[in-house]
Amino acid sequence: MQSEQFTHNIRRKRVMSTDGKIIGQIKNISFDAKTGLLKQLVVRPDAGFDTSGFRVENDAIVIPFDAVKDITDFIVVDRYMLR
């Protein structure tokens, strides 16, 4: 899959923690320009989602790509790697 198509598809997905809580929707994705590897996801949290204890920048939660466990209908992230 081309990286442009992957990025387009992943940006439409919602993010869920491994314990089943909906976190929000992808706002942006950052990657290493030299290697092309994804570094982090920037997630717009759902209204009412408690962001305390999470890394938040400009009203968005920053999630290291290492926390991603699965990408299907949702992007599933390991809740223990988020804080």
C-alpha positions as protocol buffer text, in pm:
chain_id: "A"
residue {
  index: 1
  type: MET
  ca { x: 0 y: 0 z: 0 }
}
residue {
  index: 2
  type: GLN
  ca { x: 137 y: 339 z: -91 }
}
residue {
  index: 3
  type: SER
  ca { x: 209 y: 567 z: 202 }
}
residue {
  index: 4
  type: GLU
  ca { x: -30 y: 836 z: 69 }
}
residue {
  index: 5
  type: GLN
  ca { x: -317 y: 587 z: 56 }
}
residue {
  index: 6
  type: PHE
  ca { x: -229 y: 451 z: 402 }
}
residue {
  index: 7
  type: THR
  ca { x: -221 y: 802 z: 549 }
}
residue {
  index: 8
  type: HIS
  ca { x: -553 y: 890 z: 386 }
}
residue {
  index: 9
  type: ASN
  ca { x: -716 y: 571 z: 522 }
}
residue {
  index: 10
  type: ILE
  ca { x: -574 y: 604 z: 873 }
}
residue {
  index: 11
  type: ARG
  ca { x: -684 y: 968 z: 910 }
}
residue {
  index: 12
  type: ARG
  ca { x: -1050 y: 865 z: 881 }
}
residue {
  index: 13
  type: LYS
  ca { x: -1025 y: 619 z: 1169 }
}
residue {
  index: 14
  type: ARG
  ca { x: -1123 y: 659 z: 1531 }
}
residue {
  index: 15
  type: VAL
  ca { x: -884 y: 570 z: 1811 }
}
residue {
  index: 16
  type: MET
  ca { x: -975 y: 325 z: 2088 }
}
residue {
  index: 17
  type: SER
  ca { x: -772 y: 206 z: 2386 }
}
residue {
  index: 18
  type: THR
  ca { x: -716 y: -164 z: 2454 }
}
residue {
  index: 19
  type: ASP
  ca { x: -971 y: -142 z: 2735 }
}
residue {
  index: 20
  type: GLY
  ca { x: -1242 y: -41 z: 2486 }
}
residue {
  index: 21
  type: LYS
  ca { x: -1263 y: 333 z: 2555 }
}
residue {
  index: 22
  type: ILE
  ca { x: -1305 y: 559 z: 2254 }
}
residue {
  index: 23
  type: ILE
  ca { x: -1037 y: 828 z: 2268 }
}
residue {
  index: 24
  type: GLY
  ca { x: -1116 y: 1031 z: 1958 }
}
residue {
  index: 25
  type: GLN
  ca { x: -1031 y: 1074 z: 1591 }
}
residue {
  index: 26
  type: ILE
  ca { x: -699 y: 1122 z: 1417 }
}
residue {
  index: 27
  type: LYS
  ca { x: -619 y: 1489 z: 1366 }
}
residue {
  index: 28
  type: ASN
  ca { x: -267 y: 1451 z: 1233 }
}
residue {
  index: 29
  type: ILE
  ca { x: 17 y: 1203 z: 1191 }
}
residue {
  index: 30
  type: SER
  ca { x: 388 y: 1274 z: 1224 }
}
residue {
  index: 31
  type: PHE
  ca { x: 667 y: 1071 z: 1072 }
}
residue {
  index: 32
  type: ASP
  ca { x: 1043 y: 1071 z: 1040 }
}
residue {
  index: 33
  type: ALA
  ca { x: 1120 y: 1232 z: 703 }
}
residue {
  index: 34
  type: LYS
  ca { x: 1445 y: 1036 z: 663 }
}
residue {
  index: 35
  type: THR
  ca { x: 1312 y: 689 z: 737 }
}
residue {
  index: 36
  type: GLY
  ca { x: 943 y: 735 z: 654 }
}
residue {
  index: 37
  type: LEU
  ca { x: 848 y: 564 z: 982 }
}
residue {
  index: 38
  type: LEU
  ca { x: 544 y: 688 z: 1169 }
}
residue {
  index: 39
  type: LYS
  ca { x: 636 y: 858 z: 1497 }
}
residue {
  index: 40
  type: GLN
  ca { x: 312 y: 966 z: 1658 }
}
residue {
  index: 41
  type: LEU
  ca { x: -59 y: 1016 z: 1616 }
}
residue {
  index: 42
  type: VAL
  ca { x: -226 y: 1342 z: 1711 }
}
residue {
  index: 43
  type: VAL
  ca { x: -581 y: 1267 z: 1823 }
}
residue {
  index: 44
  type: ARG
  ca { x: -874 y: 1506 z: 1863 }
}
residue {
  index: 45
  type: PRO
  ca { x: -1034 y: 1371 z: 2181 }
}
residue {
  index: 46
  type: ASP
  ca { x: -1408 y: 1302 z: 2188 }
}
residue {
  index: 47
  type: ALA
  ca { x: -1617 y: 1550 z: 2383 }
}
residue {
  index: 48
  type: GLY
  ca { x: -1618 y: 1448 z: 2747 }
}
residue {
  index: 49
  type: PHE
  ca { x: -1305 y: 1231 z: 2721 }
}
residue {
  index: 50
  type: ASP
  ca { x: -1085 y: 1290 z: 3026 }
}
residue {
  index: 51
  type: THR
  ca { x: -743 y: 1391 z: 2893 }
}
residue {
  index: 52
  type: SER
  ca { x: -581 y: 1429 z: 3235 }
}
residue {
  index: 53
  type: GLY
  ca { x: -268 y: 1219 z: 3256 }
}
residue {
  index: 54
  type: PHE
  ca { x: -223 y: 1215 z: 2878 }
}
residue {
  index: 55
  type: ARG
  ca { x: 31 y: 1414 z: 2679 }
}
residue {
  index: 56
  type: VAL
  ca { x: -178 y: 1699 z: 2535 }
}
residue {
  index: 57
  type: GLU
  ca { x: -59 y: 1962 z: 2287 }
}
residue {
  index: 58
  type: ASN
  ca { x: -290 y: 2226 z: 2138 }
}
residue {
  index: 59
  type: ASP
  ca { x: -604 y: 2050 z: 2265 }
}
residue {
  index: 60
  type: ALA
  ca { x: -500 y: 1717 z: 2109 }
}
residue {
  index: 61
  type: ILE
  ca { x: -365 y: 1396 z: 2262 }
}
residue {
  index: 62
  type: VAL
  ca { x: -25 y: 1289 z: 2132 }
}
residue {
  index: 63
  type: ILE
  ca { x: 17 y: 912 z: 2108 }
}
residue {
  index: 64
  type: PRO
  ca { x: 349 y: 746 z: 2020 }
}
residue {
  index: 65
  type: PHE
  ca { x: 309 y: 514 z: 1724 }
}
residue {
  index: 66
  type: ASP
  ca { x: 472 y: 238 z: 1933 }
}
residue {
  index: 67
  type: ALA
  ca { x: 146 y: 227 z: 2132 }
}
residue {
  index: 68
  type: VAL
  ca { x: -54 y: 119 z: 1825 }
}
residue {
  index: 69
  type: LYS
  ca { x: -152 y: -247 z: 1860 }
}
residue {
  index: 70
  type: ASP
  ca { x: -396 y: -294 z: 1572 }
}
residue {
  index: 71
  type: ILE
  ca { x: -548 y: -104 z: 1283 }
}
residue {
  index: 72
  type: THR
  ca { x: -883 y: -238 z: 1162 }
}
residue {
  index: 73
  type: ASP
  ca { x: -1211 y: -48 z: 1189 }
}
residue {
  index: 74
  type: PHE
  ca { x: -1043 y: 141 z: 1475 }
}
residue {
  index: 75
  type: ILE
  ca { x: -686 y: 222 z: 1562 }
}
residue {
  index: 76
  type: VAL
  ca { x: -635 y: 30 z: 1886 }
}
residue {
  index: 77
  type: VAL
  ca { x: -368 y: 166 z: 2118 }
}
residue {
  index: 78
  type: ASP
  ca { x: -218 y: 19 z: 2434 }
}
residue {
  index: 79
  type: ARG
  ca { x: -362 y: 228 z: 2717 }
}
residue {
  index: 80
  type: TYR
  ca { x: -55 y: 166 z: 2935 }
}
residue {
  index: 81
  type: MET
  ca { x: 174 y: 330 z: 2679 }
}
residue {
  index: 82
  type: LEU
  ca { x: -41 y: 643 z: 2651 }
}
residue {
  index: 83
  type: ARG
  ca { x: 42 y: 814 z: 2978 }
}
